[in-house]
Amino acid sequence: MSTKYIHFTEQEKEQARQIDIAQLLRSQGEALKRSGSEYEWKEGSQKVTIRGNLWFHQYERTGGDAIDFVRRFYNKSYPEAMEYLLGGCSGTLVVSPPVQKKPPKPFALPKSNDNMRRVYAYLINCRGIDRDVLYTFTHKGMIYESAEYHNAVFVGFDQNGIPRHAHKRGSGSQSTYKGNQDGSLPEYSFH
């Protein structure tokens, strides 16, 4: 496949990169589902997450900007994608504002509960953890029960023994919750 060379200015390239992908898809009659501050678009049976001018393919673990989106999903070359985004798509282009990254929240461990009944029951009975192993981790402060939601909290420490990471896991029999505490540093995860 031979592509012709077309010169695009830096301003045109930036304008094309900033096109709102959700708006572009809607102009093409595509259905989108709102998911928090993002949109989900189904490509066959696979899910693509869209936020402003950025996209991420959940199964292939790839993503990019509006230009990459048109190239990937509309099967266009770079010059064709640029022309499409800059006016050839017969629709009004809406430029999305740049995605603002929120400053990271400071890390603080969740408040611990007075006892560990729920976490002990969950880890021993449901997860099959040996009582002595669990006892060792709890006495080192690496596992405890949170006060607010009674989650099992798995704490990761840095080389100086300072907590830097907390992973929370729901301890209820029907709970599927799992997540990291705000501000956790993944390089210090529980181990």
C-alpha positions, 0 to 999 in steps of 0.5 A: 500500500503506497501512501502519498506524502502530505505536509502537515504543520505542527498546529494541524497535527496537534489539532488532529490529536486533540479531537474528542473521540466520543464526539467523533464516534457519535457523529458516525452513529456509534453507541457509547456507554458512560462509565464514570469520567470515561466512555466505553465503546464496543469493538465487536465483543471487545471494549475500548475506553475513551476519555476525551482525545485518548483511547485504550483497548482493554484486551490488547492493552494498547491505546493512543490519541485521536490520530491513532484511533482513526488509523487503528479502527478506521483502517486509514494511513497517517495522511488519510487519518489526518485529512479525515480528522481535519475536515474530511469526516463531514462532521463538526470536529470538537476539540477536547480539552487536555486531560488534566492529571489530578495530583496524587493523594498522600498515602495513609493507612486505613484505620484499623478495627478493634479486632480481626474476626472477619479477616481471620474468618475470611482468610482462614475459611475462605482463602485457606491460609494457615493460621500460623502464617496469618498470625505471623503476618498480623503480628508484623502489622502486614495484615489487619482489618480496616475499621470502616469497611472491615476489609482485609488490608495487606501492607507493603513496607519500604526498606526502612520499615515505613508503610508505603502501600496498602491493598484492600480486599473485601472480607465478606463472603459475597464481596468482590471488592479489591483495590489499593489505598490512595497514594500507595506506591506499587513498588512497595506492594505486600510480599 
